[in-house]
Every structure is written in structure tokens, then in C-alpha cells.
Amino acid sequence: MTSTATGTMEIPAPRTDELVTSRGETTIASGVVAKIARQAAREVDGVELAGASGVRGFLGRILPGPTAPGVGADLASRRSALDLHVCVAWPRPVASVTEEVRRHVRAKVQELTGYEVTDVDITIDALPAPSRHRARVL
């Protein structure tokens, strides 16, 4: 990523030309893209990924193949649309946290895969309050 004059970070252009060469073609599975997106989202301060629950969680555990609970990736022609389910820690501003998640996930997926990220849809599943540790008086 590079900085602009306004101080914002530019997302690097996808490098799809590196995936198709005269020696062969590299294809990245949607589960791998989903796992990269999941890890990138977790790197944003104030974000926790929602675990897969219910039927989606059950199917993710019994179906073969790589899975990333709380993340979906649709791939088409070296482009990816991502669907994230996250929890934003209370009392963080949801709009600014989700915008940072979009920026960071998009940049990380493009950097590591070379795939263009067209959309990052985010569902906020919860606003967990920070846990408070109470001191016990003896």
C-alpha cells in the first residue's frame, strides 16, 4: 500500500498477470481467499469475526474442503466478492470500523492473491461489550 498526499492509503492494483504465465496458470480456491479475508478482518482493531452457527456452522463442519466461518468468497475471472460476518466491540463507531475492515481486507486479499476485490459486504452480528474483571475483596 502507498500513501497519498491526503494521507489515505491506496489499495495496490491487482496483479492478475502474475497468475497466468507461459509456464502455467495459478488458481486460488475460494476457501483460501475466504481465509485470507477472515485473517485480515481480525487484524482490524475492535473487530471479532462471528463464528458460524446454526445450519451454516454445522454444514461447514461436515462438508469437505477449506472453510472460513463467518466469511464467504465468490470468485469469477480473477475477481472476488466477499461476505463477512463480524462483531464490532462496544462502543466503537460501526461505520468507521467497517470502512477500515473493507479497506484492509480488500488490500490484503489483492496483495496476497492478485485477485481484484469488487465488493466487501459486511454483516454486523453483534456488539459485544468488553469483559470487566472485578477485583475480589478477601
Backbone as a ProteinNet text record, in pm:
[ID]
protein_1_A
[PRIMARY]
MTSTATGTMEIPAPRTDELVTSRGETTIASGVVAKIARQAAREVDGVELAGASGVRGFLGRILPGPTAPGVGADLASRRSALDLHVCVAWPRPVASVTEEVRRHVRAKVQELTGYEVTDVDITIDALPAPSRHRARVL
[TERTIARY]
83.7	0	88.3	39.3	114	29.4	95.4	27.2	7.4	-106.3	-131.5	-102.4	-113.5	-88.1	-187.8	-307	-408.1	-390.1	-295.8	-268.8	-346.3	-431.4	-505.6	-419.2	-452	-374.4	-441.1	-362.9	-413.6	-403.2	-503.6	-502.6	-425.1	-328.3	-248.8	-335.3	-299.7	-372.7	-352.2	-456.3	-441.1	-333.6	-266.6	-158.4	-199.2	-309.2	-357.3	-263.3	-178.1	-85.6	17.3	44	140.6	81.9	-49.8	-113.9	-122.9	-109	-112	18.8	100.4	229.1	240.7	348.9	372.1	398.7	427.6	458.5	338.7	226.1	107.1	21.3	-89.1	-186	-204.4	-215.9	-240.2	-384.3	-454.7	-591.8	-595.8	-661	-671.7	-815.2	-833.6	-966.7	-1037.8	-1169.8	-1248.3	-1228.5	-1207.2	-1182.4	-1054	-954.1	-827.5	-847	-919.5	-948	-1028.3	-1124.8	-1206.8	-1120.2	-1025.4	-938.4	-848.4	-799.8	-719.2	-804.9	-927.4	-1018.2	-1049.8	-1069.8	-1100.5	-984.9	-864	-748.1	-728.2	-745.9	-729.6	-832.8	-956.5	-1060.5	-1025.1	-969.7	-931.6	-818.3	-741.5	-630.5	-676.6	-803.1	-856.7	-897.3	-851.9	-880.4	-1030.9	-1081.5	-1222.2	-1310.5	-1251.3	-1329.5	-1304.9	-1413.3	-1407.7	-1491.5	-1449.7	-1532.1	-1636.5	-1755.4	-1862.9	-1837.2	-1848.4	-1831.7	-1954.2	-1936.5	-2050.7	-2135	-2262.2	-2350.8	-2470.4	-2551.1	-2671.7	-2639.1	-2726.3	-2711	-2582.5	-2549.7	-2428	-2304.6	-2299.4	-2186.1	-2177.9	-2292.7	-2296.9	-2249.4	-2300.7	-2259.4	-2111.2	-2060.2	-1918.1	-1829.5	-1880.6	-1800.3	-1808.1	-1919.1	-1931.8	-1897.7	-1903.6	-1872.8	-1721.4	-1671.4	-1527.4	-1482.5	-1353.7	-1295.2	-1265.5	-1184.4	-1146.7	-1265.6	-1277.7	-1384.8	-1328.3	-1397.5	-1361.3	-1491.7	-1529	-1655.9	-1666.6	-1784.2	-1807.2	-1763.7	-1712	-1663.2	-1704.5	-1747.9	-1776.3	-1704	-1656.5	-1587.2	-1642.1	-1691	-1736.2	-1630.9	-1578.8	-1473.7	-1524.9	-1484.4	-1516.8	-1411.4	-1340.7	-1246.7	-1147.9	-1081	-978.4	-1034.5	-1162.5	-1228.3	-1297.5	-1306.9	-1367.3	-1464.3	-1579	-1674.7	-1677.8	-1662.4	-1651.6	-1773.2	-1810.7	-1921.3	-1869.1	-1860.4	-1805.1	-1913.4	-1908.3	-1991.9	-1897.5	-1914.4	-1822.9	-1899.1	-1827.1	-1875.4	-1786.3	-1848.3	-1774.1	-1781.1	-1666.8	-1660.3	-1728.6	-1812.6	-1881.1	-1780.8	-1780	-1868.9	-1803.4	-1736.6	-1668.2	-1769.8	-1736	-1827.4	-1832.3	-1949.2	-1966	-1922.1	-1962.4	-1930.5	-1780.2	-1705.7	-1561.2	-1489.3	-1535.5	-1473.4	-1498.3	-1621	-1649.9	-1578.8	-1562.2	-1487.9	-1341.5	-1283.4	-1145.1	-1134.7	-1233.9	-1235.2	-1237.3	-1325.3	-1332	-1197.1	-1137.7	-1010.8	-900.9	-891	-782.1	-799.6	-920.1	-946	-921.4	-971.8	-953.2	-804.6	-729.8	-587.1	-512.1	-542.4	-469.7	-499.6	-626.2	-661.2	-596.2	-601	-537	-386.4	-325.8	-180.3	-137.8	-209.5	-166.8	-211.6	-321.5	-372.4	-357.2	-353.9	-354.7	-494.9	-595	-733.4	-787.5	-867.8	-936	-1054.7	-1069.6	-1183.4	-1285.2	-1398.9	-1500.3	-1593.4	-1627.2	-1720.6	-1676.9	-1698.8	-1681.7	-1809.4	-1902	-2027.1	-2006.7	-2052.1	-2030.6	-2164.2	-2183.4	-2298.9	-2247.5	-2303.9	-2267.9	-2360.1	-2303.6	-2381.7	-2397.7	-2308.1	-2317.1	-2229.4	-2260.2	-2178.7	-2140.2	-2042.9	-2008.5	-1946.7	-1991.4	-1934.1	-1802.3	-1708.3	-1580.9	-1604.8	-1529.5	-1545.7	-1480.9	-1547.2	-1494.5	-1451.7	-1329.2	-1277.7	-1294.1	-1372	-1394.4	-1292.7	-1235.1	-1140.5	-1217.2	-1172.7	-1237.3	-1172.8	-1256.4	-1209.6	-1215.8	-1104.6	-1099.4	-1107.2
-116.7	0	123.2	227.9	352	464.6	566.9	683.1	787.5	858.1	967.5	1098.8	1209.3	1341.1	1372.9	1315.6	1340.7	1252.2	1160.6	1073.8	943.4	924.3	798.2	693.4	569.1	460.3	412.5	398.6	346.3	194.9	131.2	-13.6	-48.6	-139	-173.1	-236.5	-212.6	-272.6	-423.4	-499.3	-645.2	-685.8	-797.7	-845.9	-975.7	-973	-1096.6	-1147.9	-1061.7	-1106.2	-1205.2	-1201.4	-1294.2	-1434.7	-1447.9	-1577.1	-1661.5	-1598.5	-1671.4	-1641.1	-1745	-1727.2	-1828.9	-1821.7	-1918.5	-2058.7	-2067.5	-2197.6	-2259.2	-2187.6	-2242.3	-2135.4	-2180.4	-2089.6	-2125.4	-2025	-2045.7	-2007.2	-2096.9	-2070.5	-2081.6	-1986.7	-1985.8	-2018.6	-2119.5	-2164.9	-2059.3	-2058.1	-1958.8	-1972.3	-2094.4	-2113.9	-2047.4	-2044.3	-1979.1	-1827.6	-1774.2	-1630	-1593	-1677.1	-1652.1	-1651.4	-1743.3	-1747.3	-1624.5	-1577.7	-1455	-1337.6	-1328.9	-1220.4	-1227.8	-1348.8	-1366.9	-1315.8	-1355.6	-1313	-1161.6	-1105.9	-960.9	-884.4	-931.5	-864.5	-867.4	-978.9	-992	-896.9	-850.3	-758.9	-615.4	-585.8	-451.1	-438.8	-332.2	-309	-295.9	-368.8	-362	-461.1	-553	-649.2	-790.7	-864.7	-1009	-1070.3	-1183.3	-1248.9	-1333.9	-1327.8	-1410.6	-1552.9	-1647.8	-1787.1	-1837	-1937.6	-1996.1	-2069.5	-2045.9	-2112.3	-2168.2	-2242.1	-2297.9	-2391	-2390	-2479.7	-2449.6	-2320.6	-2284.4	-2340.5	-2329.7	-2382.7	-2533.3	-2598.9	-2744.5	-2792.4	-2730.9	-2771.2	-2745.3	-2634.6	-2604.2	-2708.1	-2773.3	-2874	-3010.6	-3040.5	-3174.8	-3181.6	-3068.5	-3071.2	-3066.1	-3138.7	-3137.2	-3003.7	-2978.8	-2859.7	-2753.3	-2655.6	-2549.5	-2458.7	-2418.2	-2326.9	-2215.1	-2105.3	-1992.6	-1940.8	-1988.2	-1945	-1793.8	-1743.2	-1600.7	-1526.9	-1599.3	-1536.8	-1620.2	-1553.1	-1619.6	-1546.3	-1620.2	-1558.5	-1617.3	-1531.5	-1572.3	-1527.8	-1622.6	-1592.1	-1606.4	-1513.7	-1521.6	-1443.1	-1511.4	-1446.1	-1354.3	-1410.3	-1338.6	-1217.8	-1222.4	-1119.5	-1188.2	-1117.4	-1175.9	-1078.8	-1132.8	-1057.9	-1129.1	-1053.9	-1113	-1077.7	-1171.2	-1152.8	-1186	-1085	-1103.2	-1086.1	-1168.8	-1154.3	-1121.5	-1002.9	-958.5	-908.3	-899.6	-835.9	-714.2	-600.3	-477.3	-451.4	-437.1	-418.3	-288	-297.3	-181	-93	32.8	125.5	184.4	106	156.6	200.8	303.9	350.6	250.7	194.9	88.3	132.3	250.5	295.9	304.6	360.1	374.4	239.8	153	20.5	-61.6	-60.5	-140.3	-84.2	46.9	104	61.3	57.5	10.8	-137.8	-216.8	-359.5	-374.5	-301.5	-309	-275.5	-165.3	-121.2	-224.1	-271.3	-363.4	-500.1	-551.8	-683.7	-676.5	-573	-559.1	-553.1	-470.8	-456.3	-587.1	-656.5	-780.2	-891	-907.7	-1011.9	-982.6	-856.5	-821.8	-840.1	-803.9	-818.4	-964.6	-1050.8	-1190.2	-1281.1	-1246.7	-1335.4	-1278.1	-1145.7	-1083.7	-1069.3	-1118	-1107.5	-968.5	-914.7	-788.1	-815.5	-735	-747.4	-642.3	-688.8	-597	-548.3	-633.2	-598	-662.2	-590.5	-646.9	-612.2	-707.5	-688.8	-734.4	-651.8	-680.3	-684.1	-790.3	-802	-792.9	-700.1	-688.5	-783	-885.8	-985.9	-954.8	-873.2	-842.8	-723.3	-661.1	-553.6	-595.2	-686.2	-735.4	-626.9	-622.7	-529.3	-587.1	-500	-551.8	-623.7	-729.8	-803.9	-724.5	-723.3	-649.9	-749.9	-736.3	-821.9	-749.5	-807.1	-744.7	-799.5	-708.8	-749.2	-805.1	-917.8	-978.8	-925.4	-890.3	-841.1	-958.2	-988.2	-1101.3	-1056
0	0	0	-65.8	-70.6	-14.3	38.2	95.2	-12.1	-5.4	-97.7	-26.9	-100.2	-41.6	69.6	64.2	167.3	289	284.6	398.6	396.7	296.6	287.9	220.2	243.9	185.1	56.6	-48.9	-174.6	-173.7	-229.7	-241.9	-368.5	-358.6	-476.8	-584.8	-708.4	-819.3	-817.6	-853.1	-857.4	-958	-930.5	-1015.4	-1084.6	-1157.7	-1218.8	-1327.1	-1384.6	-1488.3	-1434.2	-1303.1	-1244.1	-1226.7	-1237.1	-1214.6	-1341	-1456.9	-1583.8	-1655.9	-1672.9	-1739.7	-1852.4	-1924.1	-2031.8	-1976.5	-1846.2	-1785.2	-1713.9	-1707.8	-1643.7	-1579.5	-1523.5	-1461.7	-1315.2	-1230.4	-1087.9	-1057.8	-992.2	-949.2	-798.4	-734.9	-589.2	-551.9	-468.3	-428.4	-344.9	-352.8	-278.9	-128.1	-79.1	63.2	109.6	24	57.1	62.5	-34.8	-35.8	88.7	125.7	245.3	371.4	380.2	498.5	506.5	393.4	392	438.6	388.5	427.2	575.8	626.9	769.3	855.5	821.1	899.3	889.8	771.1	753.6	835.8	839.6	918.8	1067.1	1113	1253.8	1291.4	1193.7	1219.3	1247.9	1220.4	1243.3	1389.8	1454.3	1595.6	1619.1	1716.4	1751.9	1680.3	1603.7	1526	1574.7	1585.8	1607.3	1497.7	1445.8	1345.8	1413.8	1361.7	1414	1368	1458.1	1421	1349.3	1269.5	1201.2	1303.6	1297.6	1391.8	1317.1	1386.5	1327	1212.6	1111.1	996.2	921.3	903.6	830.4	899.7	1031.5	1106	1098.8	1109	1101.5	964.8	857.8	722.9	700.4	755.2	740.7	806	912.2	980.6	913.4	844.9	787.4	638.8	568.7	426.3	406.5	306	281.5	223.9	236.2	176.3	279.9	240.7	333.3	361.9	485.6	522.4	607.9	609.7	695.8	754	874.2	932.6	940.1	905.4	909.8	785.4	685.3	562.6	442.8	337.8	211	100.3	1.4	-112.2	-241	-326.9	-459.6	-559.7	-637.6	-733.3	-875.1	-960.5	-1102	-1178.8	-1263.8	-1353.3	-1280.9	-1180.4	-1103.3	-1027.7	-998	-918.2	-802.6	-692.4	-573.7	-509.7	-468.2	-386.7	-251.9	-145.3	-12.4	72.8	158.5	251	389.8	478.4	612.5	717.9	819.5	938.2	1053.2	1112.2	1216.3	1338.3	1447.7	1569.7	1591.9	1619.1	1645.9	1795.5	1857.3	2002.4	2042.9	2144.6	2200.1	2272.2	2261	2190.9	2066.2	1988.5	1869.2	1763.6	1685.7	1580.5	1465	1442.4	1343.9	1204.5	1161.1	1025.5	1001.4	1094.7	1072.7	1083.8	1173.2	1185.5	1058.8	1008.6	888.6	765.8	758.2	645.6	651.8	771.5	786.8	752.9	791.2	756	604.1	537.3	389.6	326.7	371	313.2	337	461.7	496.4	430.3	432.2	371	220.7	158.3	13.8	-21.7	50.5	23.7	47	157.1	190.9	89.6	52.5	-45.4	-179.4	-222.9	-350.6	-344.6	-232	-217.3	-220.4	-149.4	-135.1	-248.9	-316.5	-421.8	-561.6	-572.1	-703.4	-759	-688	-732.7	-701.4	-792	-767.5	-674.6	-571.7	-480.9	-521.9	-572.9	-623.4	-513.4	-417.8	-310.8	-180.5	-70.8	62.6	139.2	143.9	216.4	359.7	453.7	595.7	667.7	745.3	833.2	976.1	1054.5	1195.7	1272.5	1331	1403.5	1551.5	1606.9	1749.5	1782.2	1896.7	1951.9	2093.7	2105.9	2239.7	2326.7	2450.2	2547.7	2597.6	2630.8	2683.4	2815.2	2835.6	2960.7	3072.7	3186.3	3301.2	3406.6	3447.1	3553.1	3685.3	3770.8	3901	4000.5	4071.9	4175.3	4293.8	4341.7	4457.1	4584.5	4676.9	4805.8	4903.4	4964.1	5056.7	5198.2
[MASK]
++++++++++++++++++++++++++++++++++++++++++++++++++++++++++++++++++++++++++++++++++++++++++++++++++++++++++++++++++++++++++++++++++++++++++

